[in-house]
Amino acid sequence: MICLIMSLFAHLFALMRFLAFLGWTLFWLPLQAFTMLFSARLSRLIPQIYHQGNCAILGLRVRRYGKPVKSSPTLFVSNHTSYLDIVVLAAQLKASFVAKQEVAKWPLFGLLARLNRTVFVQRRAGKSGAYRDEMQSQLLGGRNLILFPEGTSNDGNRVLRFNSTFFSVAETSLKGKLIPVQPIAIAYTHLNGLPVGRSGRPLFAWYGDMDLVSHLWSVLGQNTVTVEVTFLPTVTISEYSNRKEMAKECQSMVEGSVSNMLRGSPALLKETST
């Protein structure tokens, strides 16, 4: 009986959160569509405000270490665990994402992605030149980009190999200066204030053949989730002999930071305000 009551409560809680998310989204969607036509500055600010609200609605408590670089444009590269990464990072940064083409077709989320000027890419052989050009165009236009160089999400317990192909845009220069690249590490560490172990991280991680709708409903039914985000030192391609070395070094920095956060010792860096 107790289990049944708890299950009903979780479903009711999930429904309330979903309705709050839907109402919040319907409020901001037309505003963002309008500002995209008339104000580039506001069209970059609104997604950040929107996702800060989503963090509150979804119960995502963000602990941030280090600070994002203030110069624009910047290419941010992060490990990837879940669609929740998008909410968390968009709440921290005025930036557009680089996403696979399929995301554009997702109900609601595809529309949200387009309204944040997401760069959709086809990650297939022979298509790298096209998406590199699109990313370069966005960067040269002064927009920050967030890239997940693993190319896919995972179970949250590890960091997959960073694909060096994505780092070709780091060779872009603007006004004689190379585009800075800032690695970001993100980890889901606590649920209701208690540490989450290896077996519990798939509660937040979305990967493989997981069904999006059922996973999202489960997330909506959770209480407070602590997400730790570390902004690591900025680098440029000039510090490396080639983009493969750059990708490997960025991956190493992110791996070390994720490992520290999952072990409960995030840093030598102090927590900074969000």
C-alpha positions as CSV (number, residue, x, y, z in Angstrom):
1,M,0.0,0.0,0.0
2,I,2.8,2.4,0.9
3,C,4.5,1.7,-2.4
4,L,1.3,2.4,-4.3
5,I,0.8,5.7,-2.5
6,M,4.4,6.7,-3.2
7,S,3.9,5.8,-6.9
8,L,0.7,7.8,-7.1
9,F,2.4,10.8,-5.5
10,A,5.3,10.6,-7.9
11,H,2.9,10.6,-10.9
12,L,1.0,13.5,-9.5
13,F,4.2,15.4,-8.8
14,A,5.4,14.6,-12.4
15,L,2.0,15.9,-13.8
16,M,2.3,19.1,-11.8
17,R,5.8,19.7,-13.1
18,F,4.9,18.9,-16.7
19,L,2.0,21.4,-16.5
20,A,4.4,24.1,-15.1
21,F,6.9,23.3,-17.8
22,L,4.3,23.6,-20.5
23,G,2.9,26.8,-19.2
24,W,6.4,28.3,-18.8
25,T,7.2,27.2,-22.4
26,L,4.1,28.6,-23.9
27,F,4.8,31.9,-22.3
28,W,8.3,32.3,-23.7
29,L,7.9,30.7,-27.1
30,P,6.1,33.6,-28.8
31,L,8.5,36.1,-27.2
32,Q,11.5,34.3,-28.5
33,A,10.0,34.0,-32.0
34,F,9.4,37.7,-32.0
35,T,12.9,38.7,-30.7
36,M,14.6,36.5,-33.3
37,L,13.1,38.9,-35.9
38,F,13.8,42.2,-34.2
39,S,16.5,41.9,-31.5
40,A,19.6,39.7,-31.7
41,R,20.6,40.6,-28.2
42,L,17.3,39.6,-26.6
43,S,17.1,36.4,-28.7
44,R,20.3,35.3,-27.0
45,L,19.2,36.3,-23.5
46,I,15.7,34.8,-23.5
47,P,16.8,31.1,-23.9
48,Q,19.0,31.5,-20.9
49,I,16.2,33.0,-18.7
50,Y,13.8,30.3,-20.0
51,H,16.2,27.4,-19.1
52,Q,17.0,29.0,-15.7
53,G,13.2,28.7,-15.1
54,N,13.3,25.1,-16.3
55,C,16.0,24.2,-13.9
56,A,13.8,25.4,-11.1
57,I,10.7,23.6,-12.4
58,L,12.7,20.3,-12.9
59,G,14.3,20.6,-9.5
60,L,17.8,20.8,-10.9
61,R,20.2,22.4,-8.3
62,V,23.3,23.5,-10.1
63,R,26.7,23.8,-8.5
64,R,29.1,25.7,-10.7
65,Y,32.9,25.6,-10.4
66,G,35.0,28.0,-12.4
67,K,33.5,30.6,-14.8
68,P,32.6,30.6,-18.5
69,V,34.9,32.8,-20.6
70,K,33.3,36.1,-21.3
71,S,34.7,36.7,-24.8
72,S,32.5,36.0,-27.8
73,P,32.5,33.9,-29.9
74,T,33.6,30.9,-27.9
75,L,33.3,27.2,-28.6
76,F,32.3,25.3,-25.5
77,V,32.9,21.5,-25.5
78,S,31.2,19.3,-22.9
79,N,30.7,15.7,-22.0
80,H,27.1,14.5,-22.7
81,T,24.9,12.4,-20.4
82,S,21.3,13.5,-21.0
83,Y,18.9,15.9,-22.6
84,L,19.1,17.6,-19.2
85,D,22.6,18.8,-20.1
86,I,20.9,21.1,-22.6
87,V,18.7,22.7,-19.9
88,V,21.6,23.0,-17.4
89,L,24.2,24.5,-19.9
90,A,21.7,26.8,-21.6
91,A,20.9,28.2,-18.2
92,Q,24.6,29.0,-17.7
93,L,25.5,30.3,-21.1
94,K,24.2,32.6,-23.9
95,A,25.0,30.1,-26.6
96,S,23.5,27.9,-29.3
97,F,23.9,24.1,-29.5
98,V,25.3,21.8,-32.1
99,A,22.9,18.9,-32.4
100,K,22.2,15.9,-34.7
101,Q,19.7,16.5,-37.5
102,E,17.1,14.2,-35.9
103,V,16.6,16.6,-33.0
104,A,14.9,19.1,-35.3
105,K,12.1,16.6,-35.8
106,W,11.4,16.0,-32.2
107,P,8.0,17.2,-31.0
108,L,8.3,20.5,-29.0
109,F,12.0,20.0,-28.3
110,G,12.8,20.4,-32.0
111,L,11.0,23.7,-32.0
112,L,12.8,24.9,-28.9
113,A,16.1,24.0,-30.5
114,R,15.3,25.9,-33.6
115,L,14.3,29.0,-31.6
116,N,17.8,28.8,-30.0
117,R,19.4,28.8,-33.4
118,T,20.7,25.3,-33.0
119,V,23.1,24.1,-35.6
120,F,21.8,20.8,-36.9
121,V,24.4,18.5,-38.4
122,Q,24.4,15.1,-40.2
123,R,27.1,13.2,-38.5
124,R,27.9,10.9,-41.5
125,A,30.9,10.4,-43.7
126,G,31.1,13.1,-46.3
127,K,29.0,15.6,-44.4
128,S,31.7,17.0,-42.1
129,G,32.6,19.8,-44.4
130,A,29.0,21.1,-44.5
131,Y,28.5,21.2,-40.7
132,R,31.9,22.6,-40.2
133,D,31.1,25.5,-42.5
134,E,27.8,26.1,-40.7
135,M,29.5,26.1,-37.3
136,Q,32.1,28.5,-38.6
137,S,29.5,30.8,-40.0
138,Q,27.8,31.0,-36.6
139,L,31.1,31.7,-34.8
140,L,32.1,34.3,-37.2
141,G,28.7,35.9,-36.7
142,G,29.7,36.3,-33.0
143,R,27.6,33.5,-31.6
144,N,28.9,31.1,-28.9
145,L,28.4,27.4,-29.6
146,I,28.1,24.4,-27.3
147,L,29.3,21.1,-28.8
148,F,29.1,17.6,-27.4
149,P,32.2,16.0,-29.1
150,E,31.4,12.5,-27.9
151,G,28.7,12.5,-30.5
152,T,26.3,10.7,-28.3
153,S,25.1,10.5,-24.7
154,N,26.2,7.8,-22.2
155,D,25.4,6.4,-18.7
156,G,27.0,9.3,-16.8
157,N,29.7,7.1,-15.3
158,R,32.4,7.9,-17.9
159,V,33.4,10.2,-20.7
160,L,33.6,8.8,-24.2
161,R,36.3,9.6,-26.8
162,F,36.1,13.1,-28.1
163,N,35.8,13.1,-31.9
164,S,38.6,15.3,-33.3
165,T,36.6,16.0,-36.4
166,F,34.4,18.4,-34.4
167,F,37.5,20.4,-33.4
168,S,38.2,21.5,-37.0
169,V,36.2,24.7,-36.3
170,A,38.8,25.6,-33.6
171,E,41.0,26.6,-36.5
172,T,38.6,29.5,-37.2
173,S,40.0,33.0,-36.6
174,L,38.2,36.2,-36.2
175,K,40.0,39.5,-36.5
176,G,43.3,37.7,-36.4
177,K,42.5,35.8,-33.2
178,L,41.8,32.1,-33.0
179,I,38.4,31.0,-31.5
180,P,38.9,30.1,-27.9
181,V,37.7,26.6,-26.8
182,Q,36.5,26.1,-23.2
183,P,36.0,22.5,-22.0
184,I,33.1,21.9,-19.6
185,A,32.5,18.9,-17.3
186,I,29.0,18.0,-16.1
187,A,27.9,15.4,-13.6
188,Y,24.7,14.4,-11.8
189,T,25.9,13.7,-8.3
190,H,23.0,13.9,-5.7
191,L,19.3,13.1,-5.4
192,N,17.5,14.7,-2.6
193,G,20.9,15.6,-1.1
194,L,22.2,12.1,-1.0
195,P,25.1,10.9,-3.3
196,V,24.0,9.0,-6.4
197,G,26.1,5.8,-7.0
198,R,27.0,4.2,-10.3
199,S,23.7,2.2,-10.5
200,G,21.6,5.3,-9.9
201,R,22.9,7.6,-12.6
202,P,20.7,6.2,-15.4
203,L,17.9,7.9,-13.5
204,F,19.2,11.1,-15.2
205,A,21.3,9.7,-18.0
206,W,19.4,9.1,-21.3
207,Y,21.3,6.9,-23.7
208,G,21.1,3.8,-25.9
209,D,17.6,2.7,-26.7
210,M,15.9,4.4,-23.7
211,D,12.4,5.7,-24.5
212,L,12.4,9.5,-24.2
213,V,8.8,10.0,-22.9
214,S,9.0,7.4,-20.1
215,H,12.4,8.6,-19.1
216,L,11.3,12.2,-19.0
217,W,8.3,11.3,-16.9
218,S,10.5,9.5,-14.4
219,V,12.7,12.6,-14.2
220,L,9.7,14.8,-13.6
221,G,8.7,12.5,-10.7
222,Q,12.1,13.0,-8.9
223,N,12.6,15.6,-6.2
224,T,15.8,17.6,-6.2
225,V,18.8,16.7,-8.4
226,T,22.2,18.2,-7.8
227,V,24.1,18.8,-11.1
228,E,27.7,19.9,-10.9
229,V,29.3,21.9,-13.7
230,T,33.0,22.8,-14.0
231,F,34.2,25.3,-16.5
232,L,37.8,24.4,-17.3
233,P,40.7,26.5,-18.6
234,T,40.3,27.9,-22.1
235,V,42.6,26.7,-24.9
236,T,43.3,27.5,-28.5
237,I,44.4,25.3,-31.4
238,S,47.7,27.1,-31.5
239,E,48.7,25.2,-28.3
240,Y,48.7,21.9,-30.1
241,S,50.3,20.4,-33.2
242,N,46.9,19.3,-34.5
243,R,43.2,19.1,-33.7
244,K,43.6,15.4,-32.6
245,E,45.9,16.4,-29.8
246,M,43.5,19.2,-28.8
247,A,40.5,16.8,-28.7
248,K,42.5,14.4,-26.6
249,E,43.7,17.0,-24.1
250,C,40.1,18.5,-23.8
251,Q,38.8,15.0,-23.2
252,S,41.4,14.3,-20.5
253,M,40.6,17.6,-18.7
254,V,36.8,16.8,-18.8
255,E,37.4,13.1,-17.7
256,G,39.5,14.2,-14.7
257,S,36.9,16.8,-13.6
258,V,33.9,14.4,-14.0
259,S,35.8,11.8,-12.0
260,N,36.4,14.2,-9.2
261,M,32.8,15.4,-9.1
262,L,31.5,11.8,-9.0
263,R,33.9,11.0,-6.1
264,G,32.7,14.0,-4.2
265,S,35.8,16.1,-4.6
266,P,35.0,18.4,-7.4
267,A,37.8,20.8,-7.2
268,L,40.5,22.8,-6.4
269,L,38.2,25.4,-7.8
270,K,35.7,27.3,-5.6
271,E,32.0,27.1,-6.2
272,T,30.9,30.2,-8.1
273,S,27.5,31.8,-8.3
274,T,25.2,30.9,-11.1
